Amino acid sequence: MSTRGMQSPIVRSCFALIVVLLFACGTLAQSTTNGAIGGSVRDAQGLTVSTATVKVINKGTNQETTAALDDRGEFRVTNLQPGVYLVTAEASGFATLRLENIVVEVGRVTEVELKLAVGSTSSTVAVTAEVPLVNTSQADFASLLFDLNGRN
């Protein structure tokens, strides 16, 4: 087969047009109007806390999303509207962590590192109170009240 047909201006133009269209489709597929928050959950020593519950809350709309953590304690919450977010992390035995004013921008992943501090052990305190008995049958204090007022 002759390569002469590939050198015609019409074939080259069509080939160039196909290449441009492929690049344009790839660019359109990458455009987005949302952002994401991602990161990891660790303790004070840097060990993974994969049992933590991470919540991402849009401060403008109060929309709450719970993140799924992998076994390395990492998470990513995608398709977030641009705005300001609150990120919380809770795990048994740790104090709750709150990160305020996390900014999500279009087309970006905002990385956060959640370091949990050991929390105090919770204990239950039982309070019991006995109601004092009220003497309704005797007027022991009635004479005292009259004496204080100067009347008998």
Rosetta constraint file for C-alpha pairs under 8 A:
AtomPair CA 3 CA 7 HARMONIC 6.91 0.50
AtomPair CA 4 CA 8 HARMONIC 7.10 0.50
AtomPair CA 5 CA 11 HARMONIC 7.63 0.50
AtomPair CA 6 CA 11 HARMONIC 6.00 0.50
AtomPair CA 6 CA 12 HARMONIC 7.01 0.50
AtomPair CA 7 CA 11 HARMONIC 6.90 0.50
AtomPair CA 7 CA 12 HARMONIC 6.65 0.50
AtomPair CA 8 CA 12 HARMONIC 6.43 0.50
AtomPair CA 9 CA 13 HARMONIC 6.03 0.50
AtomPair CA 10 CA 14 HARMONIC 6.20 0.50
AtomPair CA 11 CA 15 HARMONIC 6.11 0.50
AtomPair CA 12 CA 16 HARMONIC 6.07 0.50
AtomPair CA 13 CA 17 HARMONIC 6.10 0.50
AtomPair CA 14 CA 18 HARMONIC 6.22 0.50
AtomPair CA 15 CA 19 HARMONIC 6.35 0.50
AtomPair CA 16 CA 20 HARMONIC 6.23 0.50
AtomPair CA 17 CA 21 HARMONIC 6.16 0.50
AtomPair CA 18 CA 22 HARMONIC 6.20 0.50
AtomPair CA 19 CA 23 HARMONIC 6.38 0.50
AtomPair CA 20 CA 24 HARMONIC 6.15 0.50
AtomPair CA 21 CA 25 HARMONIC 6.13 0.50
AtomPair CA 22 CA 26 HARMONIC 6.32 0.50
AtomPair CA 23 CA 27 HARMONIC 6.24 0.50
AtomPair CA 24 CA 28 HARMONIC 6.22 0.50
AtomPair CA 25 CA 29 HARMONIC 6.19 0.50
AtomPair CA 26 CA 30 HARMONIC 6.51 0.50
AtomPair CA 27 CA 31 HARMONIC 6.64 0.50
AtomPair CA 31 CA 107 HARMONIC 7.50 0.50
AtomPair CA 32 CA 106 HARMONIC 6.93 0.50
AtomPair CA 32 CA 107 HARMONIC 5.85 0.50
AtomPair CA 33 CA 81 HARMONIC 7.42 0.50
AtomPair CA 33 CA 82 HARMONIC 7.84 0.50
AtomPair CA 33 CA 106 HARMONIC 5.36 0.50
AtomPair CA 33 CA 107 HARMONIC 6.55 0.50
AtomPair CA 34 CA 78 HARMONIC 7.75 0.50
AtomPair CA 34 CA 79 HARMONIC 5.22 0.50
AtomPair CA 34 CA 80 HARMONIC 5.34 0.50
AtomPair CA 34 CA 81 HARMONIC 5.05 0.50
AtomPair CA 34 CA 82 HARMONIC 6.08 0.50
AtomPair CA 34 CA 105 HARMONIC 7.23 0.50
AtomPair CA 34 CA 106 HARMONIC 4.92 0.50
AtomPair CA 34 CA 107 HARMONIC 5.85 0.50
AtomPair CA 34 CA 108 HARMONIC 7.97 0.50
AtomPair CA 35 CA 78 HARMONIC 6.34 0.50
AtomPair CA 35 CA 79 HARMONIC 5.82 0.50
AtomPair CA 35 CA 80 HARMONIC 5.16 0.50
AtomPair CA 35 CA 81 HARMONIC 6.34 0.50
AtomPair CA 35 CA 82 HARMONIC 6.22 0.50
AtomPair CA 35 CA 104 HARMONIC 5.78 0.50
AtomPair CA 35 CA 105 HARMONIC 5.48 0.50
AtomPair CA 35 CA 106 HARMONIC 4.82 0.50
AtomPair CA 35 CA 107 HARMONIC 4.95 0.50
AtomPair CA 35 CA 108 HARMONIC 5.10 0.50
AtomPair CA 35 CA 109 HARMONIC 5.92 0.50
AtomPair CA 35 CA 110 HARMONIC 7.84 0.50
AtomPair CA 36 CA 76 HARMONIC 6.92 0.50
AtomPair CA 36 CA 77 HARMONIC 5.49 0.50
AtomPair CA 36 CA 78 HARMONIC 4.35 0.50
AtomPair CA 36 CA 79 HARMONIC 6.13 0.50
AtomPair CA 36 CA 80 HARMONIC 5.53 0.50
AtomPair CA 36 CA 104 HARMONIC 6.48 0.50
AtomPair CA 36 CA 105 HARMONIC 7.89 0.50
AtomPair CA 36 CA 107 HARMONIC 7.80 0.50
AtomPair CA 36 CA 108 HARMONIC 6.32 0.50
AtomPair CA 36 CA 109 HARMONIC 4.54 0.50
AtomPair CA 36 CA 110 HARMONIC 6.13 0.50
AtomPair CA 37 CA 76 HARMONIC 5.73 0.50
AtomPair CA 37 CA 77 HARMONIC 5.31 0.50
AtomPair CA 37 CA 78 HARMONIC 6.69 0.50
AtomPair CA 37 CA 80 HARMONIC 7.92 0.50
AtomPair CA 37 CA 104 HARMONIC 7.06 0.50
AtomPair CA 37 CA 109 HARMONIC 5.32 0.50
AtomPair CA 37 CA 110 HARMONIC 4.72 0.50
AtomPair CA 37 CA 111 HARMONIC 5.94 0.50
AtomPair CA 37 CA 112 HARMONIC 7.28 0.50
AtomPair CA 38 CA 74 HARMONIC 7.49 0.50
AtomPair CA 38 CA 75 HARMONIC 5.43 0.50
AtomPair CA 38 CA 76 HARMONIC 3.99 0.50
AtomPair CA 38 CA 77 HARMONIC 6.16 0.50
AtomPair CA 38 CA 109 HARMONIC 6.42 0.50
AtomPair CA 38 CA 110 HARMONIC 6.20 0.50
AtomPair CA 38 CA 111 HARMONIC 4.99 0.50
AtomPair CA 38 CA 112 HARMONIC 6.22 0.50
AtomPair CA 39 CA 74 HARMONIC 5.61 0.50
AtomPair CA 39 CA 75 HARMONIC 5.61 0.50
AtomPair CA 39 CA 76 HARMONIC 6.57 0.50
AtomPair CA 39 CA 111 HARMONIC 5.19 0.50
AtomPair CA 39 CA 112 HARMONIC 4.84 0.50
AtomPair CA 39 CA 113 HARMONIC 5.42 0.50
AtomPair CA 39 CA 114 HARMONIC 7.39 0.50
AtomPair CA 40 CA 48 HARMONIC 7.99 0.50
AtomPair CA 40 CA 72 HARMONIC 7.86 0.50
AtomPair CA 40 CA 73 HARMONIC 5.35 0.50
AtomPair CA 40 CA 74 HARMONIC 4.12 0.50
AtomPair CA 40 CA 75 HARMONIC 6.13 0.50
AtomPair CA 40 CA 112 HARMONIC 7.05 0.50
AtomPair CA 40 CA 113 HARMONIC 5.35 0.50
AtomPair CA 40 CA 114 HARMONIC 6.02 0.50
AtomPair CA 41 CA 48 HARMONIC 6.23 0.50
AtomPair CA 41 CA 49 HARMONIC 5.60 0.50
AtomPair CA 41 CA 50 HARMONIC 7.01 0.50
AtomPair CA 41 CA 52 HARMONIC 7.31 0.50
AtomPair CA 41 CA 73 HARMONIC 5.23 0.50
AtomPair CA 41 CA 74 HARMONIC 6.41 0.50
AtomPair CA 41 CA 89 HARMONIC 7.87 0.50
AtomPair CA 41 CA 113 HARMONIC 6.40 0.50
AtomPair CA 41 CA 114 HARMONIC 4.71 0.50
AtomPair CA 41 CA 115 HARMONIC 6.01 0.50
AtomPair CA 41 CA 116 HARMONIC 7.26 0.50
AtomPair CA 42 CA 46 HARMONIC 5.21 0.50
AtomPair CA 42 CA 47 HARMONIC 5.24 0.50
AtomPair CA 42 CA 48 HARMONIC 4.61 0.50
AtomPair CA 42 CA 49 HARMONIC 5.17 0.50
AtomPair CA 42 CA 73 HARMONIC 7.05 0.50
AtomPair CA 42 CA 113 HARMONIC 7.78 0.50
AtomPair CA 42 CA 114 HARMONIC 6.20 0.50
AtomPair CA 42 CA 115 HARMONIC 4.97 0.50
AtomPair CA 42 CA 116 HARMONIC 6.16 0.50
AtomPair CA 43 CA 47 HARMONIC 5.44 0.50
AtomPair CA 43 CA 48 HARMONIC 6.61 0.50
AtomPair CA 43 CA 49 HARMONIC 6.49 0.50
AtomPair CA 43 CA 115 HARMONIC 5.25 0.50
AtomPair CA 43 CA 116 HARMONIC 4.78 0.50
AtomPair CA 43 CA 117 HARMONIC 6.22 0.50
AtomPair CA 43 CA 118 HARMONIC 7.65 0.50
AtomPair CA 44 CA 115 HARMONIC 6.07 0.50
AtomPair CA 44 CA 116 HARMONIC 6.27 0.50
AtomPair CA 44 CA 117 HARMONIC 5.92 0.50
AtomPair CA 44 CA 118 HARMONIC 7.80 0.50
AtomPair CA 46 CA 115 HARMONIC 7.74 0.50
AtomPair CA 48 CA 72 HARMONIC 6.06 0.50
AtomPair CA 48 CA 73 HARMONIC 5.32 0.50
AtomPair CA 49 CA 72 HARMONIC 7.88 0.50
AtomPair CA 49 CA 73 HARMONIC 5.56 0.50
AtomPair CA 49 CA 91 HARMONIC 7.75 0.50
AtomPair CA 50 CA 69 HARMONIC 6.07 0.50
AtomPair CA 50 CA 70 HARMONIC 6.57 0.50
AtomPair CA 50 CA 71 HARMONIC 5.60 0.50
AtomPair CA 50 CA 72 HARMONIC 6.33 0.50
AtomPair CA 50 CA 73 HARMONIC 4.18 0.50
AtomPair CA 50 CA 74 HARMONIC 7.61 0.50
AtomPair CA 51 CA 69 HARMONIC 7.70 0.50
AtomPair CA 51 CA 73 HARMONIC 7.74 0.50
AtomPair CA 51 CA 91 HARMONIC 6.35 0.50
AtomPair CA 52 CA 69 HARMONIC 7.68 0.50
AtomPair CA 52 CA 73 HARMONIC 7.96 0.50
AtomPair CA 52 CA 89 HARMONIC 6.28 0.50
AtomPair CA 52 CA 90 HARMONIC 5.35 0.50
AtomPair CA 52 CA 91 HARMONIC 4.41 0.50
AtomPair CA 52 CA 92 HARMONIC 7.67 0.50
AtomPair CA 53 CA 66 HARMONIC 7.27 0.50
AtomPair CA 53 CA 67 HARMONIC 7.23 0.50
AtomPair CA 53 CA 68 HARMONIC 7.90 0.50
AtomPair CA 53 CA 69 HARMONIC 7.96 0.50
AtomPair CA 53 CA 88 HARMONIC 7.97 0.50
AtomPair CA 53 CA 89 HARMONIC 5.52 0.50
AtomPair CA 53 CA 90 HARMONIC 5.21 0.50
AtomPair CA 53 CA 91 HARMONIC 6.35 0.50
AtomPair CA 54 CA 66 HARMONIC 5.83 0.50
AtomPair CA 54 CA 67 HARMONIC 5.38 0.50
AtomPair CA 54 CA 68 HARMONIC 7.60 0.50
AtomPair CA 54 CA 87 HARMONIC 7.02 0.50
AtomPair CA 54 CA 88 HARMONIC 5.59 0.50
AtomPair CA 54 CA 89 HARMONIC 4.46 0.50
AtomPair CA 54 CA 90 HARMONIC 6.66 0.50
AtomPair CA 55 CA 64 HARMONIC 6.69 0.50
AtomPair CA 55 CA 65 HARMONIC 5.65 0.50
AtomPair CA 55 CA 66 HARMONIC 4.44 0.50
AtomPair CA 55 CA 67 HARMONIC 6.01 0.50
AtomPair CA 55 CA 87 HARMONIC 5.68 0.50
AtomPair CA 55 CA 88 HARMONIC 5.24 0.50
AtomPair CA 55 CA 89 HARMONIC 6.56 0.50
AtomPair CA 56 CA 64 HARMONIC 5.68 0.50
AtomPair CA 56 CA 65 HARMONIC 5.18 0.50
AtomPair CA 56 CA 66 HARMONIC 6.31 0.50
AtomPair CA 56 CA 67 HARMONIC 7.37 0.50
AtomPair CA 56 CA 77 HARMONIC 7.86 0.50
AtomPair CA 56 CA 85 HARMONIC 6.58 0.50
AtomPair CA 56 CA 86 HARMONIC 5.83 0.50
AtomPair CA 56 CA 87 HARMONIC 4.64 0.50
AtomPair CA 56 CA 88 HARMONIC 6.67 0.50
AtomPair CA 57 CA 62 HARMONIC 5.82 0.50
AtomPair CA 57 CA 63 HARMONIC 5.58 0.50
AtomPair CA 57 CA 64 HARMONIC 4.37 0.50
AtomPair CA 57 CA 65 HARMONIC 6.39 0.50
AtomPair CA 57 CA 85 HARMONIC 5.42 0.50
AtomPair CA 57 CA 86 HARMONIC 5.08 0.50
AtomPair CA 57 CA 87 HARMONIC 6.39 0.50
AtomPair CA 58 CA 62 HARMONIC 5.02 0.50
AtomPair CA 58 CA 63 HARMONIC 5.29 0.50
AtomPair CA 58 CA 64 HARMONIC 6.55 0.50
AtomPair CA 58 CA 83 HARMONIC 7.09 0.50
AtomPair CA 58 CA 84 HARMONIC 6.21 0.50
AtomPair CA 58 CA 85 HARMONIC 4.55 0.50
AtomPair CA 58 CA 86 HARMONIC 6.52 0.50
AtomPair CA 59 CA 63 HARMONIC 7.75 0.50
AtomPair CA 59 CA 83 HARMONIC 7.79 0.50
AtomPair CA 59 CA 84 HARMONIC 5.84 0.50
AtomPair CA 59 CA 85 HARMONIC 5.28 0.50
AtomPair CA 59 CA 86 HARMONIC 6.54 0.50
AtomPair CA 60 CA 83 HARMONIC 7.29 0.50
AtomPair CA 60 CA 84 HARMONIC 7.07 0.50
AtomPair CA 65 CA 77 HARMONIC 7.70 0.50
AtomPair CA 67 CA 75 HARMONIC 6.24 0.50
AtomPair CA 67 CA 76 HARMONIC 6.73 0.50
AtomPair CA 67 CA 77 HARMONIC 5.98 0.50
AtomPair CA 68 CA 75 HARMONIC 5.97 0.50
AtomPair CA 68 CA 76 HARMONIC 7.59 0.50
AtomPair CA 69 CA 73 HARMONIC 5.39 0.50
AtomPair CA 69 CA 74 HARMONIC 5.31 0.50
AtomPair CA 69 CA 75 HARMONIC 4.83 0.50
AtomPair CA 70 CA 74 HARMONIC 5.56 0.50
AtomPair CA 70 CA 75 HARMONIC 6.63 0.50
AtomPair CA 80 CA 104 HARMONIC 7.41 0.50
AtomPair CA 81 CA 104 HARMONIC 7.36 0.50
AtomPair CA 81 CA 106 HARMONIC 7.76 0.50
AtomPair CA 82 CA 103 HARMONIC 7.51 0.50
AtomPair CA 82 CA 104 HARMONIC 4.95 0.50
AtomPair CA 82 CA 105 HARMONIC 5.00 0.50
AtomPair CA 82 CA 106 HARMONIC 5.88 0.50
AtomPair CA 83 CA 103 HARMONIC 5.81 0.50
AtomPair CA 83 CA 104 HARMONIC 5.34 0.50
AtomPair CA 83 CA 105 HARMONIC 6.95 0.50
AtomPair CA 84 CA 101 HARMONIC 5.38 0.50
AtomPair CA 84 CA 102 HARMONIC 5.48 0.50
AtomPair CA 84 CA 103 HARMONIC 4.64 0.50
AtomPair CA 84 CA 104 HARMONIC 6.29 0.50
AtomPair CA 85 CA 100 HARMONIC 6.75 0.50
AtomPair CA 85 CA 101 HARMONIC 5.50 0.50
AtomPair CA 85 CA 102 HARMONIC 4.92 0.50
AtomPair CA 85 CA 103 HARMONIC 6.25 0.50
AtomPair CA 85 CA 104 HARMONIC 7.33 0.50
AtomPair CA 86 CA 98 HARMONIC 7.01 0.50
AtomPair CA 86 CA 99 HARMONIC 5.76 0.50
AtomPair CA 86 CA 100 HARMONIC 4.77 0.50
AtomPair CA 86 CA 101 HARMONIC 5.96 0.50
AtomPair CA 86 CA 102 HARMONIC 6.21 0.50
AtomPair CA 87 CA 98 HARMONIC 5.83 0.50
AtomPair CA 87 CA 99 HARMONIC 5.10 0.50
AtomPair CA 87 CA 100 HARMONIC 6.65 0.50
AtomPair CA 87 CA 102 HARMONIC 7.43 0.50
AtomPair CA 88 CA 96 HARMONIC 7.06 0.50
AtomPair CA 88 CA 97 HARMONIC 5.49 0.50
AtomPair CA 88 CA 98 HARMONIC 4.53 0.50
AtomPair CA 88 CA 99 HARMONIC 6.31 0.50
AtomPair CA 89 CA 96 HARMONIC 5.86 0.50
AtomPair CA 89 CA 97 HARMONIC 5.18 0.50
AtomPair CA 89 CA 98 HARMONIC 6.74 0.50
AtomPair CA 89 CA 114 HARMONIC 7.28 0.50
AtomPair CA 89 CA 116 HARMONIC 7.74 0.50
AtomPair CA 90 CA 94 HARMONIC 6.91 0.50
AtomPair CA 90 CA 95 HARMONIC 6.95 0.50
AtomPair CA 90 CA 96 HARMONIC 4.83 0.50
AtomPair CA 90 CA 97 HARMONIC 6.62 0.50
AtomPair CA 91 CA 95 HARMONIC 7.53 0.50
AtomPair CA 91 CA 96 HARMONIC 7.28 0.50
AtomPair CA 93 CA 118 HARMONIC 6.14 0.50
AtomPair CA 93 CA 119 HARMONIC 5.53 0.50
AtomPair CA 93 CA 120 HARMONIC 7.21 0.50
AtomPair CA 93 CA 121 HARMONIC 6.75 0.50
AtomPair CA 94 CA 116 HARMONIC 6.17 0.50
AtomPair CA 94 CA 117 HARMONIC 5.65 0.50
AtomPair CA 94 CA 118 HARMONIC 4.33 0.50
AtomPair CA 94 CA 119 HARMONIC 4.17 0.50
AtomPair CA 94 CA 120 HARMONIC 7.49 0.50
AtomPair CA 95 CA 116 HARMONIC 6.61 0.50
AtomPair CA 95 CA 117 HARMONIC 5.75 0.50
AtomPair CA 95 CA 118 HARMONIC 5.90 0.50
AtomPair CA 95 CA 119 HARMONIC 4.23 0.50
AtomPair CA 95 CA 120 HARMONIC 7.43 0.50
AtomPair CA 96 CA 116 HARMONIC 7.34 0.50
AtomPair CA 96 CA 119 HARMONIC 8.00 0.50
AtomPair CA 97 CA 114 HARMONIC 7.53 0.50
AtomPair CA 97 CA 115 HARMONIC 7.81 0.50
AtomPair CA 97 CA 116 HARMONIC 6.40 0.50
AtomPair CA 102 CA 110 HARMONIC 7.83 0.50
AtomPair CA 103 CA 110 HARMONIC 7.25 0.50
AtomPair CA 104 CA 108 HARMONIC 7.24 0.50
AtomPair CA 104 CA 109 HARMONIC 7.38 0.50
AtomPair CA 104 CA 110 HARMONIC 6.16 0.50
AtomPair CA 105 CA 109 HARMONIC 7.72 0.50
AtomPair CA 105 CA 110 HARMONIC 7.74 0.50
AtomPair CA 139 CA 143 HARMONIC 7.81 0.50
AtomPair CA 140 CA 144 HARMONIC 7.87 0.50
AtomPair CA 141 CA 145 HARMONIC 6.38 0.50
AtomPair CA 142 CA 146 HARMONIC 6.50 0.50
AtomPair CA 143 CA 147 HARMONIC 6.17 0.50
AtomPair CA 143 CA 152 HARMONIC 7.91 0.50
AtomPair CA 144 CA 148 HARMONIC 6.26 0.50
AtomPair CA 145 CA 149 HARMONIC 6.45 0.50
AtomPair CA 146 CA 150 HARMONIC 6.40 0.50
AtomPair CA 146 CA 151 HARMONIC 5.32 0.50
AtomPair CA 146 CA 152 HARMONIC 5.79 0.50
AtomPair CA 147 CA 151 HARMONIC 5.87 0.50
AtomPair CA 147 CA 152 HARMONIC 6.26 0.50
